[in-house]
Amino acid sequence: MARLRCSDYGFECDFVSEGEVEAVIKEFGKHTDEEHGIEYSEEALMQFILRQKY
């Protein structure tokens, strides 16, 4: 299970993507590209997930 939140990466945004890693990467990447104009690579998003502290 993975979770990415826009607010954790400097955006004033309540968007949260939570679920299986692949789905979170796709959903969060699509959101940041369409809503914030920032395109993250799948590798960068995987690093975000791996570096999280729970």
N, C-alpha and C positions, 0 to 999 in steps of 0.2 A: 504494500500500500504506500502511495506517495501523495504528497500535497504540496502545491505551490500557491503562494498568495502574492498578488501584485504589491500589496503594502509592504511585504518583506524586501522588495527590490526597489524601493524609492518612489513608487507610484501612489498617488492619492486615489486609490481605487479599491473597492471591496471585493473584486473578483477572486475566487478561490477555485482551483481545480484539484480534485481529490479522486483517487482510485488507483487502478493499475498503472504502472510506470509508463508504458507506451501511450496509453490514453491521455495521461496527464501531460506528457510532453507534447503531444499533438494539440490538445485543447488549449494549453497555456501558450504555446507558440503561436497558434492562430489568433488568440485573444490579443497578445501583446503586439502582433503585427497589425491587426485590423484596428485596434482601439488606441494604441500608443505609438504606432509607426516604428516600432523596433522589432527587427527580425532576429531572433536568436536561433542558432543552429541546434540541432538535436543533441549534439555533443555538449554544448554549453548548458542546455537545460538538464541534461543528465548530471553534469557537475553540480548544478544547483541542488538537485535532489540528493546526491551523494554527500554533499557538504553540510546538509541540514543537521541540526542538533535537536534531538527529541527530548 
